[in-house]
């Protein structure tokens, strides 16, 4: 299973993030992704390979056209990102609460 740094690295590039947003709505063929983002098919394919290696997308073959791959969003790596962000939020929430308590004790 890909690691969290791989997920962040993949999502850190604007085109790949745009692909993830597109796939959050529905599975798409690479040609549809390229068209929606106004990039070449080769560019879309390169970005899809990175997203695939990071575990963010899965590819299956279309029932209508066995030559066309259909890409769908994989939710597991995004759950890992959510869990990481929840941990950070809890940490900073505790830190801010402690600072608030300290600041209120110091008020005249």
C-alpha positions in Angstrom: 0.0 0.0 0.0 1.4 3.5 -0.9 2.5 5.7 1.9 1.1 9.1 2.9 4.1 11.0 1.4 3.4 9.4 -2.0 -0.2 10.5 -1.7 0.8 14.1 -0.9 3.4 14.1 -3.6 0.8 13.0 -6.2 -1.8 15.5 -5.0 0.7 18.3 -4.9 0.7 18.8 -8.6 -2.3 20.9 -9.9 -3.1 18.8 -12.9 -3.2 15.6 -10.8 -5.4 17.3 -8.2 -7.7 18.4 -11.0 -7.9 14.8 -12.2 -8.8 13.6 -8.6 -11.6 16.3 -8.6 -12.9 15.1 -11.9 -12.9 11.4 -10.8 -14.6 12.3 -7.5 -17.7 13.0 -9.7 -17.6 9.8 -11.9 -15.2 7.3 -13.4 -13.7 8.5 -16.8 -11.6 7.3 -19.7 -8.2 9.0 -20.0 -9.4 10.7 -23.2 -12.3 12.2 -21.4 -9.9 13.4 -18.6 -7.5 14.9 -21.2 -10.4 16.7 -23.0 -11.9 18.1 -19.7 -8.5 19.5 -18.6 -7.5 20.6 -22.1 -4.3 18.6 -22.1 -2.9 16.0 -24.5 -3.7 12.3 -23.9 0.0 11.7 -23.3 0.1 14.3 -20.5 -3.1 12.9 -19.0 -1.6 9.3 -19.1 1.6 10.4 -17.4 -0.4 12.0 -14.6 -2.7 9.0 -14.3 0.3 6.7 -13.9 1.6 8.8 -11.0 -1.9 8.7 -9.4 -2.1 4.9 -10.0 1.3 4.3 -8.3 0.2 6.4 -5.3 -3.0 4.3 -5.1 -5.3 7.2 -5.8 -6.9 5.8 -8.9 -7.8 2.3 -10.2 -8.1 1.4 -13.8 -10.5 -1.1 -15.4 -11.4 -1.9 -19.0 -14.6 -0.4 -20.4 -17.4 -2.9 -21.1 -18.3 -0.9 -24.2 -14.7 -0.8 -25.6 -12.2 -3.4 -24.2 -9.3 -1.2 -25.4 -10.3 1.8 -23.3 -9.3 2.0 -19.6 -11.8 3.7 -17.3 -10.2 5.4 -14.2 -12.0 5.6 -10.9 -11.0 7.3 -7.6 -9.7 5.0 -4.9 -10.9 6.3 -1.5 -8.4 4.5 0.8 -5.4 6.9 0.4 -7.8 9.8 0.9 -9.0 8.3 4.1 -5.4 8.1 5.3 -5.0 11.8 4.4 -8.2 12.6 6.3 -7.0 10.7 9.4 -3.6 12.6 9.2 -5.4 16.0 9.0 -7.7 15.0 11.9 -4.6 14.3 14.0 -3.1 17.6 13.1 -6.4 19.4 13.9 -6.6 17.8 17.3 -3.0 18.7 18.1 -3.4 22.3 17.2 -6.8 22.5 18.9 -5.2 21.3 22.1 -2.3 23.8 21.6 -4.7 26.7 21.0 -6.8 25.7 24.0 -3.7 25.6 26.3 -2.6 29.0 24.9 -6.1 30.5 25.5 -6.1 29.2 29.1 -2.6 30.7 29.7 -3.6 34.0 28.2 -6.8 34.2 30.2 -4.8 33.5 33.5 -2.6 36.5 32.7 -5.4 39.0 32.2 -5.5 41.7 35.0 
